[in-house]
Amino acid sequence: MLDTMSHTQFNNRLLNPFGRFEWAMVSVSIILTLFGLILIYSATTSLAASEKNFVIKQFTWMCLSLVMLIALTLVDYKLFEKYAFWVYFALILALVVVWAIGRVTAGSRRWIDLGLMRFQPSEFAKLAVVLALSRCLSEKFGAGGLQILDLVKPAIIIAVPALLVLVQPDLGTAVVTILIGASLVLFAGPPRRVLAWMAAGLLSLIVFLYFFGGRFLLDYQKRRIATFLNPEYDPLGSGYHILQSQIAIGSGGLTGQGFMQGAQNQLMFLPVKHTDFIFTILAEEFGFIGCLVVLVLFATYLFRGLSIAQKARDSFGALVTFGCISIIFWHVTINVGMVMGLLPVVGVPLNFVSYGGSSLLSSFIITGLVANVSARRFSYLE
Amino acid sequence: MTEYIKPFASMKDFRLQVLIASIVILVSFGILLARLWKLQLIESDYFSEMSYGNRTRLMRLPPSRGAITDCNGTILAQNQPNFSLSIMPGELQEPEKVIDSGSSILGITPEKMRLLLLNAANSPKYRNFQIKKNLTVEEISLLKSRLGNVRGVVIETRPLREYPFGESLCHVLGTMGEISAEELVRSERFVYRAGDLVGKTGIEKEYESYLKGEEGWNQIEIDAKGRQLGSTNRIPPQRGADISLTIDISLQKFVEEVFIERAGSVVALDPDTGRVLALVSKPGFDLNLFSPSISERNWKSLNSDPLHPLENRSIRGLYAPGSTFKIVTAMAGLSEGVVKPETTFECSGELEVSSQIYRCWKTKGHGKVSMHRAMVESCDVYFYELGLRLGADRIAKYSSLFGFGAATGIELSNELPGLVPNSLWKQRNYGVPIKDGDSVTISIGQGYLLATPIQMANMAAAVANNGKVMKPYLVEKIKSSDGQLLFENQPVQKWNASFNSGYLELIQRALKDVVEDRSGTGRKSFIPGLKVYAKTGTSQVIREKDRGTEQEQVPYHERTHAMFVAYVNDRPRKIALAVVVEHGGGGGAVAAPIAKKILCKYYGIPDSPR
């Protein structure tokens, strides 16, 4: 592949980071965000006075995120490798701050109020875990593969933020953080023996929870805890929300009821429909075809990312790219699965599409990191 | 030629992992699409039917707002249910029937009704479109019997804020209005929706979180005709807390009635505690105009009124306190040792300072005046001399001790601090040092000096209190709907100025003689059998060009403000008050009689005709 490229051409591309700019993923990111803006407008229009505010706020965040994306592309990702642990510790500190002084939102603390905006560190904590884990795992490759003891450090890297998120309490984000971390460890490719140990550990945990987890709690207690963890989704604790969401999706049919015409959207009370339940609006107003388009866009994004991970110039680049991709993958799968009633309701946004500054910014940071790895795919012998 | 190879020999090959990941992605997305296919294509009809037909709805039950009462429990603001007829255009099935019955019941012509429905059809499909509000009980029962079964016709209940006393205490109680987008975004913690009514000014705003209450929920099932089948789950709303004020509405109303002048303010405080007894700002407005929302026309007329009825003058009106400020200058002069109690100055009717003539209100002059006489007869020249010797900074120090230049801290958040000029302020704002002429005008409460009526009342209270400055307060206590006491206000002493008691006594004696002495300027507030301490003030609005002009010939906006501060502290119920009549003329002539009426009412003394 390289042989076909002349020397100067290649040099130019190296000097100019936009020479290998990841147009495909950036375009998909922007298209999804714009689609999200339309849905947010529709979702918030029943909140008469504030409709413009939500859309304008999200648009402002998009512009800010694009600036962030460009900035991220300009520096070499070596820098992120260098400062990975610093970023990680900063986010851990932010999570502690949220836990300590953060504002109570619907019974749980997830925000740091910065006056103009609310900063949700758990969104960025997932990214920090990916950076720290990639740095940690890539160091092992030189020393002859992952051994069982090499997994202690990664386990701690994943566990600390997961626990801090869990006490917020935000069970969903904690689980997603663990899933992302686990995906990345598996991607690093531990030898079979280690894999077997991991599988055995996981299996025994599941068996333990299955047989004994239920013993600790009575049925109504479990329900109460579930409602406690997600009060905004289920104010009456009776599955109302998921039913309404499924009715909305089902009534969308093949082509949807049309923009701003969804009866469930316009009529029903869905408190988080512009954030975590935005896919419901998409399904109701744009139907199966609309959903298909969005899922294909996400699939394009994910496969593109995988191919970049495969072609990255070093292990760190490959691991960061794969970690970023796995964030998007788990978010999309869990979010869409949850609104359709396949998975339990947890607070996971649909990247790019859901309303929310922290979520949008972190999504574009992901695109920026992957684009960075892609742009520096080739390098001189050092 | 440089060689290009992958730089790390130890670079792992991730091909297998990428392959597995690709399969995982494909399978997951496949499952999602299959589920979508099932929901949207196979079961679509079923869900569409559910969406349109039988369905459950989560209804929000808005809480009832708490009441505001006076100190005796008289209701000043409360919620009343208000019914309105609305149409949900997306569900309306028999428009002809609605036009027929609706127009005959509501007394609207069928043409107008048709037009209203047409407008409704063009508005968002699933939002209630209001046809008529303030339905009477007969209208409701007729509508229910004839249109009760028609889908899309809704009789909405909305709580309406009612103010039984209308204009009385309007600035303190404050108005309600629809929540703004900004407030909505800011208040994510409280569950507000667009269209909710929130307090916009006054107590309604400051105590919004107490008054609001907590919303409830009702999950109901609705059949294909939109009829409610039953409630499956219900969490009742919680009524907001009730707030009782320190104000006695009968005194407040009385003060409002005796204040017949166009504009001004009266503030009455309990000097010992800082309880506000009456807080009047004129002109006012009828609070009921704002409930549930003020009409465009009324809003325009209130907003463009040159007398600014929406402004609460008692805490936001800035006036030169005029001669009432001589209390401060006198205390400064005595405490700083500039004059002794027996020191006299010669008043010839004017004083020349830096080649500028400053006149006394009495053109002929007072002759030789002591501190006592200067206070009683309000001699300006005496205080010019005092001001000249004190300088602006020392006057400013004592002004602050009496509470001028800073908000008193009453619960209403938009209170203005007023202005006490000193040399630093003058240098900063005008770039020149403060002059003797400034000190001279400040000494009689003119010039740059600005104070609010509540500050003037608090100054009178401080004198009555021997130097203790209290924080005025309006809210006595807050009780939750189940009778639990949530908050009870305690008097707060802001500071004790610790004035020399001999000087205080001297000033207090002078203030008594302002009313009781035959030559006192506050004669018109004399009440037999009641020891009233007072000081009059007449503050100029523009520089006086022509002394000789009678007040009646001066245009309204150039007339002087009439000021009067007074207190009574030898009775079990004490009172300190400030009366400000904008462009009223002389303080002794116009403001003093108002104060007299208020004091007579407060102490139950029959108001003797002059």
Contacts between the chains, C-beta under 8 A, distances in Angstrom:
chain1	res1	chain2	res2	distance
A	2	B	4	5.2
A	7	B	1	7.2
A	7	B	2	7.6
A	10	B	4	7.4
A	45	B	124	7.1
A	46	B	124	7.4
A	46	B	126	7.5
A	46	B	127	6.3
A	46	B	194	7.9
A	47	B	184	7.5
A	47	B	193	6.8
A	47	B	194	4.3
A	48	B	127	7.8
A	48	B	194	4.6
A	48	B	195	6.4
A	49	B	178	7.2
A	49	B	179	7.1
A	49	B	180	6.7
A	49	B	181	4.6
A	49	B	184	6.5
A	49	B	194	4.5
A	49	B	195	7.5
A	50	B	181	4.3
A	50	B	184	4.9
A	50	B	185	6.5
A	50	B	194	5.7
A	52	B	181	7.5
A	53	B	181	4.8
A	53	B	182	7.9
A	53	B	184	7.8
A	53	B	185	6.1
A	57	B	185	8.0
A	103	B	189	7.2
A	104	B	189	7.2
A	105	B	188	7.0
A	105	B	189	7.0
A	141	B	10	5.4
A	141	B	11	7.9
A	141	B	12	5.6
A	142	B	10	5.1
A	186	B	17	7.4
A	187	B	14	7.1
A	187	B	17	4.9
A	187	B	21	7.2
A	188	B	12	7.9
A	189	B	12	6.6
A	189	B	14	7.4
A	189	B	16	7.4
A	189	B	17	5.9
A	235	B	58	7.5
A	235	B	217	5.6
A	235	B	235	7.7
A	236	B	58	7.3
A	236	B	217	6.1
A	236	B	219	5.6
A	236	B	233	4.9
A	236	B	235	7.1
A	238	B	219	7.2
A	238	B	232	7.8
A	238	B	233	6.1
A	240	B	56	6.8
A	240	B	58	6.1
A	240	B	219	6.3
A	243	B	56	7.4
A	244	B	56	7.8
A	244	B	58	7.9
A	246	B	39	6.4
A	246	B	47	6.9
A	247	B	47	5.1
A	247	B	50	4.9
A	247	B	51	5.1
A	247	B	55	7.0
A	248	B	51	7.2
A	249	B	36	7.4
A	249	B	39	5.1
A	249	B	40	6.4
A	249	B	47	7.4
A	250	B	39	4.6
A	250	B	40	6.2
A	250	B	43	5.5
A	250	B	44	5.7
A	250	B	46	6.8
A	250	B	47	2.5
A	250	B	48	7.0
A	250	B	50	7.5
A	250	B	51	7.6
A	251	B	44	7.0
A	251	B	47	4.7
A	251	B	48	4.3
A	251	B	50	7.4
A	251	B	51	3.9
A	251	B	52	7.8
A	252	B	40	5.5
A	252	B	44	7.6
A	253	B	40	5.7
A	253	B	41	7.2
A	253	B	44	4.4
A	253	B	48	6.9
A	254	B	40	6.7
A	254	B	41	6.2
A	254	B	44	7.6
A	260	B	124	7.7
A	261	B	125	6.9
A	263	B	51	5.4
A	263	B	52	7.0
A	263	B	90	6.7
A	263	B	125	7.6
A	263	B	126	6.0
A	264	B	51	5.8
A	266	B	90	7.6
A	266	B	124	6.5
A	266	B	125	6.3
A	266	B	126	3.8
A	266	B	127	7.0
A	267	B	57	7.8
A	267	B	90	7.4
A	267	B	126	4.0
A	268	B	57	6.8
A	268	B	58	7.3
A	269	B	57	7.6
A	269	B	58	4.6
A	269	B	59	7.9
A	269	B	60	6.7
A	283	B	36	7.2
A	283	B	39	7.8
A	283	B	40	6.7
A	287	B	40	6.4
A	288	B	36	5.9
A	288	B	37	7.0
A	288	B	40	4.3
A	288	B	41	6.1
A	291	B	36	5.4
A	291	B	40	7.5
A	292	B	33	7.1
A	292	B	36	7.8
A	295	B	29	5.9
A	295	B	32	6.6
A	295	B	33	6.5
A	298	B	29	7.7
A	299	B	25	6.7
A	299	B	29	5.7
A	302	B	25	5.3
A	303	B	22	6.8
A	303	B	25	7.2
A	306	B	18	5.1
A	306	B	21	5.8
A	306	B	22	6.1
A	306	B	25	7.8
A	307	B	18	7.6
A	309	B	14	6.3
A	309	B	18	6.4
A	310	B	14	5.5
A	310	B	15	6.4
A	310	B	18	4.8
A	313	B	6	6.3
A	313	B	7	6.1
A	313	B	8	7.8
A	313	B	11	7.9
A	314	B	7	6.7
A	314	B	8	5.4
A	314	B	11	6.3
A	315	B	8	7.1
A	315	B	10	7.7
A	315	B	11	6.2
A	315	B	12	5.6
A	318	B	12	7.4
A	318	B	14	5.5
A	322	B	14	7.6
A	322	B	17	7.6
A	322	B	21	7.3
A	325	B	21	7.8
A	329	B	24	7.9
A	329	B	25	6.2
A	329	B	28	7.4
A	333	B	28	4.9
A	333	B	29	7.7
A	333	B	32	6.9
A	336	B	32	5.1
A	337	B	31	7.9
A	337	B	32	6.4
A	337	B	35	7.7
A	340	B	32	7.3
A	340	B	35	5.0
A	340	B	36	6.9
A	340	B	39	6.3
A	342	B	31	7.5
A	342	B	32	7.8
A	342	B	35	5.8
A	378	B	4	6.1
A	379	B	7	5.4
A	380	B	2	6.4
A	380	B	4	7.5
A	380	B	7	7.7
A	381	B	2	7.3
A	381	B	3	6.2
A	381	B	4	7.8
A	381	B	5	6.7
A	381	B	7	6.2
A	382	B	7	6.2
